[in-house]
Amino acid sequence: MLRSAIFALLFLFIFEFAYAQTPEAPAGQLVQRVINNELTAQNRDHSHWMFRLSTKKKSEQDVYKVVETKDGNLKLLVLVNGRPAPSNQREQSEARIKHFVRNPADLRKSLKDDHQDTKQSQELLKMLPQAFIFNYAGTRGDLVKMDFKPNPTFHARTHEAEVFHAMEGTLWVDAKQNRLAEINGRLMHTVKFAGGLLGHLDSGGTFVVKQEPVAPGYWELTLLNVHMKGKALFFKTISVQQDYSRSDFQKVPDDLTLAKAADALNKQTSAATR
């Protein structure tokens, strides 16, 4: 009798543990819920930040201190390949900041490219639940991992969607906050546009995008790695070969002027080079 009771309790524990590790909703429904919330959160978030930006192209790694403003972003070069920026490059960076402070209209032009890329990225997010088939692949705390592969019934209508739909990979979502934490994709086959006349991307290319909570209620992009072979000019601010990471976020006033943003960069320089 005691043995039966022990086995019954053990079975109940195993059943409840397994159930707790498996989200209730089908994978596709969870993705749809997360994407809907993600887009809503992005459209409502008009916050501005100061952060550390690291970019790597070919053999050079540059580190900038960046401040966001309503007129655009100011960035100051502080490190090149782990060392303080050479004086000529530092002076060029400072001169560029001074120019934008005096001529804010020139900086606002860059916002058009940012806004266009944001719009295209959101369009790709919208098609995510329909373009792929998702399967649960594990959990880590509040994060849920899902594998994805192209949905054969989906038909891409743009070049961007065509490339996106040729991917397979993994997706991590925060099931508690309903936010997209990471997407990791690999291009399964070569994609040619107009037979290659308008560009192409070769099989095997990869991309990784991560975002994290940087303050209560705020999520920001922290990693963007793109390693593609070919040529496709879809995004204004993203190239086919790029490593890009952001860290050390500090919230700044939403009405921060360019002059005050430049002063903040200068004050942060010594800390950024340590």
Secondary structure as the mmCIF struct_conf table of DSSP 4:
data_model
#
loop_
_struct_conf.conf_type_id
_struct_conf.id
_struct_conf.beg_label_comp_id
_struct_conf.beg_label_asym_id
_struct_conf.beg_label_seq_id
_struct_conf.end_label_comp_id
_struct_conf.end_label_asym_id
_struct_conf.end_label_seq_id
HELX_RH_AL_P HELX_RH_AL_P1 LEU A 2 GLN A 21
BEND BEND1 THR A 22 THR A 22
BEND BEND2 GLU A 24 ALA A 25
HELX_RH_AL_P HELX_RH_AL_P2 ALA A 27 ARG A 44
STRN STRN1 HIS A 48 LYS A 57
TURN_TY1_P TURN_TY1_P1 LYS A 58 SER A 59
STRN STRN2 GLU A 60 THR A 69
TURN_TY1_P TURN_TY1_P2 LYS A 70 ASP A 71
STRN STRN3 GLY A 72 VAL A 80
TURN_TY1_P TURN_TY1_P3 ASN A 81 GLY A 82
STRN STRN4 ARG A 83 PRO A 84
HELX_LH_PP_P HELX_LH_PP_P1 ALA A 85 PRO A 86
HELX_RH_AL_P HELX_RH_AL_P3 SER A 87 ARG A 102
HELX_RH_AL_P HELX_RH_AL_P4 PRO A 104 ALA A 131
STRN STRN5 PHE A 132 ARG A 140
TURN_TY1_P TURN_TY1_P4 GLY A 141 ASP A 142
STRN STRN6 LEU A 143 PRO A 150
TURN_TY1_P TURN_TY1_P5 PRO A 152 THR A 153
BEND BEND3 THR A 158 THR A 158
HELX_RH_AL_P HELX_RH_AL_P5 HIS A 159 HIS A 165
TURN_TY1_P TURN_TY1_P6 ALA A 166 ALA A 166
STRN STRN7 MET A 167 ASP A 174
TURN_TY1_P TURN_TY1_P7 ALA A 175 ASN A 178
STRN STRN8 ARG A 179 LEU A 187
BEND BEND4 HIS A 189 HIS A 189
STRN STRN9 VAL A 191 LYS A 192
BEND BEND5 PHE A 193 PHE A 193
HELX_RH_3T_P HELX_RH_3T_P1 ALA A 194 GLY A 196
TURN_TY1_P TURN_TY1_P8 LEU A 197 LEU A 198
STRN STRN10 HIS A 200 LEU A 201
TURN_TY1_P TURN_TY1_P9 SER A 203 GLY A 204
STRN STRN11 THR A 206 ALA A 215
TURN_TY1_P TURN_TY1_P10 PRO A 216 GLY A 217
STRN STRN12 TYR A 218 HIS A 227
STRN STRN13 GLY A 230 LYS A 231
BEND BEND6 LYS A 236 THR A 237
BEND BEND7 VAL A 240 VAL A 240
STRN STRN14 GLN A 241 VAL A 252
TURN_TY1_P TURN_TY1_P11 ASP A 254 ASP A 255
HELX_RH_AL_P HELX_RH_AL_P6 LEU A 258 ALA A 272
TURN_TY1_P TURN_TY1_P12 THR A 273 THR A 273
#
